[in-house]
Amino acid sequence: MKTNEIPDRLSALRQFMEEKNLDAFIIPSTDAHMSEYPPKHWESRKWISGFTGSAGTAVVTRKQAGVWTDSRYFLQAANELANTGFDLFKMGQADTPDMADWIIAQVGQGGSVGIDGLVFSASGANALKDKLTTKKIRLETTFDPFSEIQDDRPGIPKNKVFILPDEISGESVKSKIERINAGLKEVEADGLILATLDAVAWTFNLRGNDVDYNPVAVAYGYVSEKETILFIDPEKLTDEDIRIYADQGILIRGYQDIFDYVAHLPENSSVCITSNKINYRLWQTIPASCRIADIPSPVDLMKSIKNETELNGFRNAMVKDGVALVKFYMWLEKAVPAGEVNEVTVEEKLLEFRSQQDLFVGESFGTIAGYGRNGAVIHYHAVPETCLKVKPEGLLLIDSGGQYKDGTTDITRTVAVGKLTKQMKADYTNVLKGHIALATAIFPEGTRGSQLDILARKALWDNGLTYWHGTGHGIGHFLNVHEGPQSIRLEENPTQLKPGMVTSNEPGIYRAGEYGIRIENLIVTREYQQTEEFGTFYNFETITLCPIDTKPIVKKLLTKKETKWINSYHKMVFDKLKKHLGKEEKEWLKNKTKSI
């Protein structure tokens, strides 16, 4: 995208605003399903501003324009917004105005602000409306300027979908619907609107490729005792798909038919929604006579607790991913001293080796390969024009993942590609200590992720260090790599960790302008022991299979228990991967997993 195109696009939007009598227009990053990664049809914020980060909101007024984004994207946004007419507003900084307050100051009493209610959550739009109303500013929610001003706007994807067989999902759609209906009875709701793409995908054992990295399809769903409907463009289904669904009692309706269906829900019925996960326009169509149960979706919790088939699929995917990573790191060791590696070739080689594995579908997110100072940019993404060459010195951080039909992977390793400083080694060891502390946690039933987060940070905090991202997020089963409702982070989250949940364990440390370190494995919550007096206790099974670089470790900083864990982990990695490797690869892995 040429930055000189952005001023022209701004002018077109302002012309639209003038015609509609709008003083400001807000463009979020999301789509009609509140997705982290939207289909290209809904990449409006990226199109209007030129900022390509995955999180941020653009606001355009008659005379000014700005993008609000978080610390992950400050450097990227500053570069991409230069000379576009958009100012960067750094969220979380003391001198950055709240976006709504800034809009109010710009617009003034009696003004009007526009949004497309299709791409705003119901909770977000209602909160904004309340705030604007107190200042006598109208919120107009029916406008989609990009359908008029973006001539080359991609259509809503029509890609074919596929249905996961029960031997991969571990549960039929019919069984899932029965469980959902049982959950609806508990909250006295007659039906559930499924608006997020991962919830639709899980419920209907449906997968697609409408979105980068997440194997989902654009669709809605409705589940009730009376009937269950999948709202999807029928062109996306084969006759066989329709037959399979019909056999399980599922009706198929057009994608847009959800609005008319919801508008005609039976009078005085009760519908379950989650207001921060349903778009405002769909929320508005719910009849006034209906009782709304606005609660966390029962589907999200069910989806997060993997069954044994799904867990075995994860373990199988980890073996394949581990084999690909052995091949990759063997290549890297030889290629760096030969001067053949930059941050982009890291991404390309990882994809090449993963693509050779059985049931590989694609990457689970854009690879983060940050060498030296770029490793300190938490959501860094290398591009050919500006990427760094990897020299045989310092640290290289690589966060990557794969989508396999039987599981999803997400792994970060920080490797020494040459000589390290004492500070690098101490930082690395303290991050590893935090990783091990969480991996070896034993905790009572009912524990929340926020109660365990300190374990991953304590070694850093003891040294006056910290990191500002979460320690762990849920992982979908051949679904979204970022999945709720559980998390491990400082911020309170009421969701308890339950057996079968797959979560990441990824503490880190980032020194701006110098380097970054992160070590990530995936962990499964499982039952540890039952006691008569104190109840049930859980612990974690680490399922990621890849050596952790031991070269940067300061061994005297590790306890005997920590040293034992790293040796035990490496033995597991070797034992589970060795039979899938050639002779040279096996010898390499044996060396990388030897006891320290």
Order of alpha helices (4+ residues) and beta strands (2+ residues): alpha-beta-alpha-beta-beta-alpha-beta-alpha-beta-alpha-beta-alpha-beta-alpha-alpha-beta-alpha-beta-beta-beta-alpha-beta-alpha-beta-alpha-beta-alpha-alpha-alpha-beta-beta-beta-beta-beta-beta-alpha-beta-alpha-beta-beta-beta-beta-beta-beta-beta-alpha-alpha
